[in-house]
Amino acid sequence: MVEKNLPLPTNYPEKWVVNCKSVGKGEKALIYLGKYLYKGVIQEKDILKYKNGKVTFRYINSDT
């Protein structure tokens, strides 16, 4: 296990119930999620620049 030294919330549960099942390599899930997330976030064509750790992008203000 890799330690990342991330802080835990003060009210995390003492006992955990984990149910993991092998479903293959997950390629289909990655393809599905990649398409879903990519369309819902900023498209690459709308990213105008990245400078000093800041991203400038364009968007359309819409009520829908």
mmCIF file of the N, C-alpha and C atoms, coordinates in Angstrom:
data_MODEL
# 
_entry.id   MODEL 
# 
loop_
_atom_site.group_PDB 
_atom_site.id 
_atom_site.type_symbol 
_atom_site.label_atom_id 
_atom_site.label_alt_id 
_atom_site.label_comp_id 
_atom_site.label_asym_id 
_atom_site.label_entity_id 
_atom_site.label_seq_id 
_atom_site.pdbx_PDB_ins_code 
_atom_site.Cartn_x 
_atom_site.Cartn_y 
_atom_site.Cartn_z 
_atom_site.occupancy 
_atom_site.B_iso_or_equiv 
_atom_site.pdbx_formal_charge 
_atom_site.auth_seq_id 
_atom_site.auth_comp_id 
_atom_site.auth_asym_id 
_atom_site.auth_atom_id 
_atom_site.pdbx_PDB_model_num 
ATOM 1   N N  . MET A 1 1  ? 0.840   -1.182 0.000   1.00 0.00 ? 1  MET A N  1 
ATOM 2   C CA . MET A 1 1  ? 0.000   0.000  0.000   1.00 0.00 ? 1  MET A CA 1 
ATOM 3   C C  . MET A 1 1  ? 0.883   1.243  0.000   1.00 0.00 ? 1  MET A C  1 
ATOM 4   N N  . VAL A 1 2  ? 0.477   2.262  -0.739  1.00 0.00 ? 2  VAL A N  1 
ATOM 5   C CA . VAL A 1 2  ? 1.249   3.493  -0.852  1.00 0.00 ? 2  VAL A CA 1 
ATOM 6   C C  . VAL A 1 2  ? 0.670   4.530  0.095   1.00 0.00 ? 2  VAL A C  1 
ATOM 7   N N  . GLU A 1 3  ? 1.502   5.095  0.908   1.00 0.00 ? 3  GLU A N  1 
ATOM 8   C CA . GLU A 1 3  ? 1.076   6.149  1.825   1.00 0.00 ? 3  GLU A CA 1 
ATOM 9   C C  . GLU A 1 3  ? 1.140   7.495  1.103   1.00 0.00 ? 3  GLU A C  1 
ATOM 10  N N  . LYS A 1 4  ? 0.059   8.247  1.133   1.00 0.00 ? 4  LYS A N  1 
ATOM 11  C CA . LYS A 1 4  ? 0.008   9.557  0.487   1.00 0.00 ? 4  LYS A CA 1 
ATOM 12  C C  . LYS A 1 4  ? -0.066  10.695 1.498   1.00 0.00 ? 4  LYS A C  1 
ATOM 13  N N  . ASN A 1 5  ? -0.148  10.352 2.797   1.00 0.00 ? 5  ASN A N  1 
ATOM 14  C CA . ASN A 1 5  ? -0.233  11.353 3.865   1.00 0.00 ? 5  ASN A CA 1 
ATOM 15  C C  . ASN A 1 5  ? -1.386  12.325 3.657   1.00 0.00 ? 5  ASN A C  1 
ATOM 16  N N  . LEU A 1 6  ? -2.526  11.806 3.224   1.00 0.00 ? 6  LEU A N  1 
ATOM 17  C CA . LEU A 1 6  ? -3.713  12.627 3.057   1.00 0.00 ? 6  LEU A CA 1 
ATOM 18  C C  . LEU A 1 6  ? -4.470  12.691 4.380   1.00 0.00 ? 6  LEU A C  1 
ATOM 19  N N  . PRO A 1 7  ? -4.991  13.853 4.732   1.00 0.00 ? 7  PRO A N  1 
ATOM 20  C CA . PRO A 1 7  ? -5.732  13.958 5.991   1.00 0.00 ? 7  PRO A CA 1 
ATOM 21  C C  . PRO A 1 7  ? -7.080  13.245 5.892   1.00 0.00 ? 7  PRO A C  1 
ATOM 22  N N  . LEU A 1 8  ? -7.468  12.588 6.965   1.00 0.00 ? 8  LEU A N  1 
ATOM 23  C CA . LEU A 1 8  ? -8.772  11.931 7.030   1.00 0.00 ? 8  LEU A CA 1 
ATOM 24  C C  . LEU A 1 8  ? -9.777  12.849 7.701   1.00 0.00 ? 8  LEU A C  1 
ATOM 25  N N  . PRO A 1 9  ? -11.045 12.782 7.284   1.00 0.00 ? 9  PRO A N  1 
ATOM 26  C CA . PRO A 1 9  ? -12.067 13.570 7.971   1.00 0.00 ? 9  PRO A CA 1 
ATOM 27  C C  . PRO A 1 9  ? -12.180 13.118 9.425   1.00 0.00 ? 9  PRO A C  1 
ATOM 28  N N  . THR A 1 10 ? -12.609 13.993 10.291  1.00 0.00 ? 10 THR A N  1 
ATOM 29  C CA . THR A 1 10 ? -12.703 13.663 11.710  1.00 0.00 ? 10 THR A CA 1 
ATOM 30  C C  . THR A 1 10 ? -13.800 12.651 12.010  1.00 0.00 ? 10 THR A C  1 
ATOM 31  N N  . ASN A 1 11 ? -14.797 12.526 11.134  1.00 0.00 ? 11 ASN A N  1 
ATOM 32  C CA . ASN A 1 11 ? -15.930 11.638 11.414  1.00 0.00 ? 11 ASN A CA 1 
ATOM 33  C C  . ASN A 1 11 ? -15.974 10.425 10.485  1.00 0.00 ? 11 ASN A C  1 
ATOM 34  N N  . TYR A 1 12 ? -14.831 9.928  10.042  1.00 0.00 ? 12 TYR A N  1 
ATOM 35  C CA . TYR A 1 12 ? -14.849 8.758  9.163   1.00 0.00 ? 12 TYR A CA 1 
ATOM 36  C C  . TYR A 1 12 ? -15.193 7.509  9.973   1.00 0.00 ? 12 TYR A C  1 
ATOM 37  N N  . PRO A 1 13 ? -15.838 6.513  9.319   1.00 0.00 ? 13 PRO A N  1 
ATOM 38  C CA . PRO A 1 13 ? -16.258 5.313  10.055  1.00 0.00 ? 13 PRO A CA 1 
ATOM 39  C C  . PRO A 1 13 ? -15.064 4.467  10.492  1.00 0.00 ? 13 PRO A C  1 
ATOM 40  N N  . GLU A 1 14 ? -15.200 3.836  11.643  1.00 0.00 ? 14 GLU A N  1 
ATOM 41  C CA . GLU A 1 14 ? -14.151 2.961  12.169  1.00 0.00 ? 14 GLU A CA 1 
ATOM 42  C C  . GLU A 1 14 ? -14.096 1.647  11.393  1.00 0.00 ? 14 GLU A C  1 
ATOM 43  N N  . LYS A 1 15 ? -15.276 1.143  10.968  1.00 0.00 ? 15 LYS A N  1 
ATOM 44  C CA . LYS A 1 15 ? -15.342 -0.106 10.211  1.00 0.00 ? 15 LYS A CA 1 
ATOM 45  C C  . LYS A 1 15 ? -15.795 0.194  8.785   1.00 0.00 ? 15 LYS A C  1 
ATOM 46  N N  . TRP A 1 16 ? -15.190 -0.517 7.858   1.00 0.00 ? 16 TRP A N  1 
ATOM 47  C CA . TRP A 1 16 ? -15.525 -0.350 6.454   1.00 0.00 ? 16 TRP A CA 1 
ATOM 48  C C  . TRP A 1 16 ? -16.051 -1.670 5.902   1.00 0.00 ? 16 TRP A C  1 
ATOM 49  N N  . VAL A 1 17 ? -17.058 -1.601 5.048   1.00 0.00 ? 17 VAL A N  1 
ATOM 50  C CA . VAL A 1 17 ? -17.557 -2.779 4.352   1.00 0.00 ? 17 VAL A CA 1 
ATOM 51  C C  . VAL A 1 17 ? -17.201 -2.593 2.879   1.00 0.00 ? 17 VAL A C  1 
ATOM 52  N N  . VAL A 1 18 ? -16.385 -3.495 2.367   1.00 0.00 ? 18 VAL A N  1 
ATOM 53  C CA . VAL A 1 18 ? -15.922 -3.381 0.989   1.00 0.00 ? 18 VAL A CA 1 
ATOM 54  C C  . VAL A 1 18 ? -16.315 -4.637 0.228   1.00 0.00 ? 18 VAL A C  1 
ATOM 55  N N  . ASN A 1 19 ? -16.896 -4.463 -0.926  1.00 0.00 ? 19 ASN A N  1 
ATOM 56  C CA . ASN A 1 19 ? -17.265 -5.576 -1.778  1.00 0.00 ? 19 ASN A CA 1 
ATOM 57  C C  . ASN A 1 19 ? -16.663 -5.320 -3.155  1.00 0.00 ? 19 ASN A C  1 
ATOM 58  N N  . CYS A 1 20 ? -15.565 -5.969 -3.468  1.00 0.00 ? 20 CYS A N  1 
ATOM 59  C CA . CYS A 1 20 ? -14.877 -5.787 -4.748  1.00 0.00 ? 20 CYS A CA 1 
ATOM 60  C C  . CYS A 1 20 ? -15.043 -7.037 -5.592  1.00 0.00 ? 20 CYS A C  1 
ATOM 61  N N  . LYS A 1 21 ? -15.369 -6.830 -6.852  1.00 0.00 ? 21 LYS A N  1 
ATOM 62  C CA . LYS A 1 21 ? -15.501 -7.940 -7.776  1.00 0.00 ? 21 LYS A CA 1 
ATOM 63  C C  . LYS A 1 21 ? -14.661 -7.651 -9.018  1.00 0.00 ? 21 LYS A C  1 
ATOM 64  N N  . SER A 1 22 ? -13.999 -8.665 -9.499  1.00 0.00 ? 22 SER A N  1 
ATOM 65  C CA . SER A 1 22 ? -13.235 -8.524 -10.730 1.00 0.00 ? 22 SER A CA 1 
ATOM 66  C C  . SER A 1 22 ? -14.203 -8.542 -11.907 1.00 0.00 ? 22 SER A C  1 
ATOM 67  N N  . VAL A 1 23 ? -14.119 -7.547 -12.759 1.00 0.00 ? 23 VAL A N  1 
ATOM 68  C CA . VAL A 1 23 ? -14.984 -7.482 -13.935 1.00 0.00 ? 23 VAL A CA 1 
ATOM 69  C C  . VAL A 1 23 ? -14.145 -7.323 -15.201 1.00 0.00 ? 23 VAL A C  1 
ATOM 70  N N  . GLY A 1 24 ? -12.963 -7.848 -15.170 1.00 0.00 ? 24 GLY A N  1 
ATOM 71  C CA . GLY A 1 24 ? -12.073 -7.721 -16.323 1.00 0.00 ? 24 GLY A CA 1 
ATOM 72  C C  . GLY A 1 24 ? -11.128 -6.554 -16.119 1.00 0.00 ? 24 GLY A C  1 
ATOM 73  N N  . LYS A 1 25 ? -10.679 -6.004 -17.207 1.00 0.00 ? 25 LYS A N  1 
ATOM 74  C CA . LYS A 1 25 ? -9.698  -4.915 -17.144 1.00 0.00 ? 25 LYS A CA 1 
ATOM 75  C C  . LYS A 1 25 ? -10.350 -3.542 -17.013 1.00 0.00 ? 25 LYS A C  1 
ATOM 76  N N  . GLY A 1 26 ? -11.661 -3.473 -17.187 1.00 0.00 ? 26 GLY A N  1 
ATOM 77  C CA . GLY A 1 26 ? -12.358 -2.194 -17.040 1.00 0.00 ? 26 GLY A CA 1 
ATOM 78  C C  . GLY A 1 26 ? -12.310 -1.317 -18.267 1.00 0.00 ? 26 GLY A C  1 
ATOM 79  N N  . GLU A 1 27 ? -11.891 -1.862 -19.402 1.00 0.00 ? 27 GLU A N  1 
ATOM 80  C CA . GLU A 1 27 ? -11.750 -1.050 -20.610 1.00 0.00 ? 27 GLU A CA 1 
ATOM 81  C C  . GLU A 1 27 ? -13.079 -0.434 -21.055 1.00 0.00 ? 27 GLU A C  1 
ATOM 82  N N  . LYS A 1 28 ? -14.161 -1.213 -20.985 1.00 0.00 ? 28 LYS A N  1 
ATOM 83  C CA . LYS A 1 28 ? -15.460 -0.692 -21.398 1.00 0.00 ? 28 LYS A CA 1 
ATOM 84  C C  . LYS A 1 28 ? -15.918 0.436  -20.478 1.00 0.00 ? 28 LYS A C  1 
ATOM 85  N N  . ALA A 1 29 ? -15.667 0.279  -19.193 1.00 0.00 ? 29 ALA A N  1 
ATOM 86  C CA . ALA A 1 29 ? -16.043 1.328  -18.244 1.00 0.00 ? 29 ALA A CA 1 
ATOM 87  C C  . ALA A 1 29 ? -15.244 2.594  -18.493 1.00 0.00 ? 29 ALA A C  1 
ATOM 88  N N  . LEU A 1 30 ? -13.960 2.452  -18.776 1.00 0.00 ? 30 LEU A N  1 
ATOM 89  C CA . LEU A 1 30 ? -13.133 3.629  -19.060 1.00 0.00 ? 30 LEU A CA 1 
ATOM 90  C C  . LEU A 1 30 ? -13.594 4.359  -20.312 1.00 0.00 ? 30 LEU A C  1 
ATOM 91  N N  . ILE A 1 31 ? -13.954 3.605  -21.335 1.00 0.00 ? 31 ILE A N  1 
ATOM 92  C CA . ILE A 1 31 ? -14.446 4.224  -22.573 1.00 0.00 ? 31 ILE A CA 1 
ATOM 93  C C  . ILE A 1 31 ? -15.748 4.965  -22.297 1.00 0.00 ? 31 ILE A C  1 
ATOM 94  N N  . TYR A 1 32 ? -16.666 4.326  -21.577 1.00 0.00 ? 32 TYR A N  1 
ATOM 95  C CA . TYR A 1 32 ? -17.948 4.962  -21.247 1.00 0.00 ? 32 TYR A CA 1 
ATOM 96  C C  . TYR A 1 32 ? -17.727 6.231  -20.432 1.00 0.00 ? 32 TYR A C  1 
ATOM 97  N N  . LEU A 1 33 ? -16.963 6.136  -19.365 1.00 0.00 ? 33 LEU A N  1 
ATOM 98  C CA . LEU A 1 33 ? -16.755 7.295  -18.500 1.00 0.00 ? 33 LEU A CA 1 
ATOM 99  C C  . LEU A 1 33 ? -15.979 8.394  -19.216 1.00 0.00 ? 33 LEU A C  1 
ATOM 100 N N  . GLY A 1 34 ? -15.018 8.004  -20.029 1.00 0.00 ? 34 GLY A N  1 
ATOM 101 C CA . GLY A 1 34 ? -14.243 8.995  -20.767 1.00 0.00 ? 34 GLY A CA 1 
ATOM 102 C C  . GLY A 1 34 ? -15.126 9.832  -21.674 1.00 0.00 ? 34 GLY A C  1 
ATOM 103 N N  . LYS A 1 35 ? -16.033 9.200  -22.387 1.00 0.00 ? 35 LYS A N  1 
ATOM 104 C CA . LYS A 1 35 ? -16.947 9.939  -23.269 1.00 0.00 ? 35 LYS A CA 1 
ATOM 105 C C  . LYS A 1 35 ? -17.898 10.810 -22.453 1.00 0.00 ? 35 LYS A C  1 
ATOM 106 N N  . TYR A 1 36 ? -18.413 10.256 -21.379 1.00 0.00 ? 36 TYR A N  1 
ATOM 107 C CA . TYR A 1 36 ? -19.366 10.988 -20.544 1.00 0.00 ? 36 TYR A CA 1 
ATOM 108 C C  . TYR A 1 36 ? -18.709 12.218 -19.919 1.00 0.00 ? 36 TYR A C  1 
ATOM 109 N N  . LEU A 1 37 ? -17.537 12.030 -19.349 1.00 0.00 ? 37 LEU A N  1 
ATOM 110 C CA . LEU A 1 37 ? -16.859 13.140 -18.674 1.00 0.00 ? 37 LEU A CA 1 
ATOM 111 C C  . LEU A 1 37 ? -16.329 14.164 -19.659 1.00 0.00 ? 37 LEU A C  1 
ATOM 112 N N  . TYR A 1 38 ? -15.819 13.703 -20.783 1.00 0.00 ? 38 TYR A N  1 
ATOM 113 C CA . TYR A 1 38 ? -15.224 14.631 -21.741 1.00 0.00 ? 38 TYR A CA 1 
ATOM 114 C C  . TYR A 1 38 ? -16.271 15.584 -22.289 1.00 0.00 ? 38 TYR A C  1 
ATOM 115 N N  . LYS A 1 39 ? -17.478 15.082 -22.552 1.00 0.00 ? 39 LYS A N  1 
ATOM 116 C CA . LYS A 1 39 ? -18.533 15.935 -23.096 1.00 0.00 ? 39 LYS A CA 1 
ATOM 117 C C  . LYS A 1 39 ? -19.083 16.890 -22.051 1.00 0.00 ? 39 LYS A C  1 
ATOM 118 N N  . GLY A 1 40 ? -19.023 16.524 -20.786 1.00 0.00 ? 40 GLY A N  1 
ATOM 119 C CA . GLY A 1 40 ? -19.605 17.348 -19.745 1.00 0.00 ? 40 GLY A CA 1 
ATOM 120 C C  . GLY A 1 40 ? -18.672 18.409 -19.204 1.00 0.00 ? 40 GLY A C  1 
ATOM 121 N N  . VAL A 1 41 ? -17.419 18.341 -19.595 1.00 0.00 ? 41 VAL A N  1 
ATOM 122 C CA . VAL A 1 41 ? -16.429 19.279 -19.075 1.00 0.00 ? 41 VAL A CA 1 
ATOM 123 C C  . VAL A 1 41 ? -16.045 20.232 -20.203 1.00 0.00 ? 41 VAL A C  1 
ATOM 124 N N  . ILE A 1 42 ? -14.979 20.946 -20.057 1.00 0.00 ? 42 ILE A N  1 
ATOM 125 C CA . ILE A 1 42 ? -14.530 21.895 -21.073 1.00 0.00 ? 42 ILE A CA 1 
ATOM 126 C C  . ILE A 1 42 ? -13.953 21.126 -22.254 1.00 0.00 ? 42 ILE A C  1 
ATOM 127 N N  . GLN A 1 43 ? -14.403 21.457 -23.441 1.00 0.00 ? 43 GLN A N  1 
ATOM 128 C CA . GLN A 1 43 ? -13.849 20.836 -24.630 1.00 0.00 ? 43 GLN A CA 1 
ATOM 129 C C  . GLN A 1 43 ? -12.489 21.449 -24.935 1.00 0.00 ? 43 GLN A C  1 
ATOM 130 N N  . GLU A 1 44 ? -11.628 20.659 -25.535 1.00 0.00 ? 44 GLU A N  1 
ATOM 131 C CA . GLU A 1 44 ? -10.265 21.101 -25.814 1.00 0.00 ? 44 GLU A CA 1 
ATOM 132 C C  . GLU A 1 44 ? -10.238 22.351 -26.691 1.00 0.00 ? 44 GLU A C  1 
ATOM 133 N N  . LYS A 1 45 ? -11.166 22.456 -27.637 1.00 0.00 ? 45 LYS A N  1 
ATOM 134 C CA . LYS A 1 45 ? -11.194 23.614 -28.540 1.00 0.00 ? 45 LYS A CA 1 
ATOM 135 C C  . LYS A 1 45 ? -11.520 24.914 -27.797 1.00 0.00 ? 45 LYS A C  1 
ATOM 136 N N  . ASP A 1 46 ? -12.132 24.811 -26.608 1.00 0.00 ? 46 ASP A N  1 
ATOM 137 C CA . ASP A 1 46 ? -12.493 25.998 -25.841 1.00 0.00 ? 46 ASP A CA 1 
ATOM 138 C C  . ASP A 1 46 ? -11.420 26.429 -24.842 1.00 0.00 ? 46 ASP A C  1 
ATOM 139 N N  . ILE A 1 47 ? -10.353 25.664 -24.729 1.00 0.00 ? 47 ILE A N  1 
ATOM 140 C CA . ILE A 1 47 ? -9.234  26.066 -23.871 1.00 0.00 ? 47 ILE A CA 1 
ATOM 141 C C  . ILE A 1 47 ? -8.362  27.015 -24.680 1.00 0.00 ? 47 ILE A C  1 
ATOM 142 N N  . LEU A 1 48 ? -8.237  28.238 -24.219 1.00 0.00 ? 48 LEU A N  1 
ATOM 143 C CA . LEU A 1 48 ? -7.514  29.250 -24.973 1.00 0.00 ? 48 LEU A CA 1 
ATOM 144 C C  . LEU A 1 48 ? -6.041  29.305 -24.614 1.00 0.00 ? 48 LEU A C  1 
ATOM 145 N N  . LYS A 1 49 ? -5.728  29.220 -23.320 1.00 0.00 ? 49 LYS A N  1 
ATOM 146 C CA . LYS A 1 49 ? -4.317  29.218 -22.930 1.00 0.00 ? 49 LYS A CA 1 
ATOM 147 C C  . LYS A 1 49 ? -4.147  28.697 -21.517 1.00 0.00 ? 49 LYS A C  1 
ATOM 148 N N  . TYR A 1 50 ? -2.917  28.298 -21.230 1.00 0.00 ? 50 TYR A N  1 
ATOM 149 C CA . TYR A 1 50 ? -2.519  27.854 -19.901 1.00 0.00 ? 50 TYR A CA 1 
ATOM 150 C C  . TYR A 1 50 ? -1.223  28.576 -19.575 1.00 0.00 ? 50 TYR A C  1 
ATOM 151 N N  . LYS A 1 51 ? -1.242  29.399 -18.529 1.00 0.00 ? 51 LYS A N  1 
ATOM 152 C CA . LYS A 1 51 ? -0.059  30.184 -18.188 1.00 0.00 ? 51 LYS A CA 1 
ATOM 153 C C  . LYS A 1 51 ? -0.004  30.373 -16.680 1.00 0.00 ? 51 LYS A C  1 
ATOM 154 N N  . ASN A 1 52 ? 1.149   30.131 -16.102 1.00 0.00 ? 52 ASN A N  1 
ATOM 155 C CA . ASN A 1 52 ? 1.367   30.307 -14.660 1.00 0.00 ? 52 ASN A CA 1 
ATOM 156 C C  . ASN A 1 52 ? 0.350   29.527 -13.822 1.00 0.00 ? 52 ASN A C  1 
ATOM 157 N N  . GLY A 1 53 ? -0.004  28.326 -14.262 1.00 0.00 ? 53 GLY A N  1 
ATOM 158 C CA . GLY A 1 53 ? -0.927  27.488 -13.505 1.00 0.00 ? 53 GLY A CA 1 
ATOM 159 C C  . GLY A 1 53 ? -2.385  27.889 -13.636 1.00 0.00 ? 53 GLY A C  1 
ATOM 160 N N  . LYS A 1 54 ? -2.701  28.794 -14.568 1.00 0.00 ? 54 LYS A N  1 
ATOM 161 C CA . LYS A 1 54 ? -4.086  29.229 -14.761 1.00 0.00 ? 54 LYS A CA 1 
ATOM 162 C C  . LYS A 1 54 ? -4.545  28.888 -16.170 1.00 0.00 ? 54 LYS A C  1 
ATOM 163 N N  . VAL A 1 55 ? -5.809  28.465 -16.272 1.00 0.00 ? 55 VAL A N  1 
ATOM 164 C CA . VAL A 1 55 ? -6.395  28.100 -17.558 1.00 0.00 ? 55 VAL A CA 1 
ATOM 165 C C  . VAL A 1 55 ? -7.396  29.172 -17.961 1.00 0.00 ? 55 VAL A C  1 
ATOM 166 N N  . THR A 1 56 ? -7.286  29.624 -19.206 1.00 0.00 ? 56 THR A N  1 
ATOM 167 C CA . THR A 1 56 ? -8.258  30.565 -19.763 1.00 0.00 ? 56 THR A CA 1 
ATOM 168 C C  . THR A 1 56 ? -9.074  29.806 -20.799 1.00 0.00 ? 56 THR A C  1 
ATOM 169 N N  . PHE A 1 57 ? -10.400 29.893 -20.674 1.00 0.00 ? 57 PHE A N  1 
ATOM 170 C CA . PHE A 1 57 ? -11.264 29.166 -21.597 1.00 0.00 ? 57 PHE A CA 1 
ATOM 171 C C  . PHE A 1 57 ? -12.484 29.999 -21.931 1.00 0.00 ? 57 PHE A C  1 
ATOM 172 N N  . ARG A 1 58 ? -13.143 29.648 -23.023 1.00 0.00 ? 58 ARG A N  1 
ATOM 173 C CA . ARG A 1 58 ? -14.375 30.330 -23.422 1.00 0.00 ? 58 ARG A CA 1 
ATOM 174 C C  . ARG A 1 58 ? -15.561 29.425 -23.116 1.00 0.00 ? 58 ARG A C  1 
ATOM 175 N N  . TYR A 1 59 ? -16.713 30.053 -22.889 1.00 0.00 ? 59 TYR A N  1 
ATOM 176 C CA . TYR A 1 59 ? -17.938 29.303 -22.640 1.00 0.00 ? 59 TYR A CA 1 
ATOM 177 C C  . TYR A 1 59 ? -19.128 30.120 -23.086 1.00 0.00 ? 59 TYR A C  1 
ATOM 178 N N  . ILE A 1 60 ? -20.248 29.469 -23.233 1.00 0.00 ? 60 ILE A N  1 
ATOM 179 C CA . ILE A 1 60 ? -21.498 30.136 -23.576 1.00 0.00 ? 60 ILE A CA 1 
ATOM 180 C C  . ILE A 1 60 ? -22.377 30.121 -22.337 1.00 0.00 ? 60 ILE A C  1 
ATOM 181 N N  . ASN A 1 61 ? -22.822 31.283 -21.904 1.00 0.00 ? 61 ASN A N  1 
ATOM 182 C CA . ASN A 1 61 ? -23.718 31.395 -20.761 1.00 0.00 ? 61 ASN A CA 1 
ATOM 183 C C  . ASN A 1 61 ? -25.112 31.014 -21.235 1.00 0.00 ? 61 ASN A C  1 
ATOM 184 N N  . SER A 1 62 ? -25.685 29.969 -20.679 1.00 0.00 ? 62 SER A N  1 
ATOM 185 C CA . SER A 1 62 ? -26.967 29.464 -21.150 1.00 0.00 ? 62 SER A CA 1 
ATOM 186 C C  . SER A 1 62 ? -27.883 29.173 -19.959 1.00 0.00 ? 62 SER A C  1 
ATOM 187 N N  . ASP A 1 63 ? -29.176 29.329 -20.166 1.00 0.00 ? 63 ASP A N  1 
ATOM 188 C CA . ASP A 1 63 ? -30.151 29.018 -19.122 1.00 0.00 ? 63 ASP A CA 1 
ATOM 189 C C  . ASP A 1 63 ? -30.551 27.552 -19.150 1.00 0.00 ? 63 ASP A C  1 
ATOM 190 N N  . THR A 1 64 ? -30.133 26.807 -20.167 1.00 0.00 ? 64 THR A N  1 
ATOM 191 C CA . THR A 1 64 ? -30.504 25.397 -20.280 1.00 0.00 ? 64 THR A CA 1 
ATOM 192 C C  . THR A 1 64 ? -29.299 24.508 -20.099 1.00 0.00 ? 64 THR A C  1 
# 
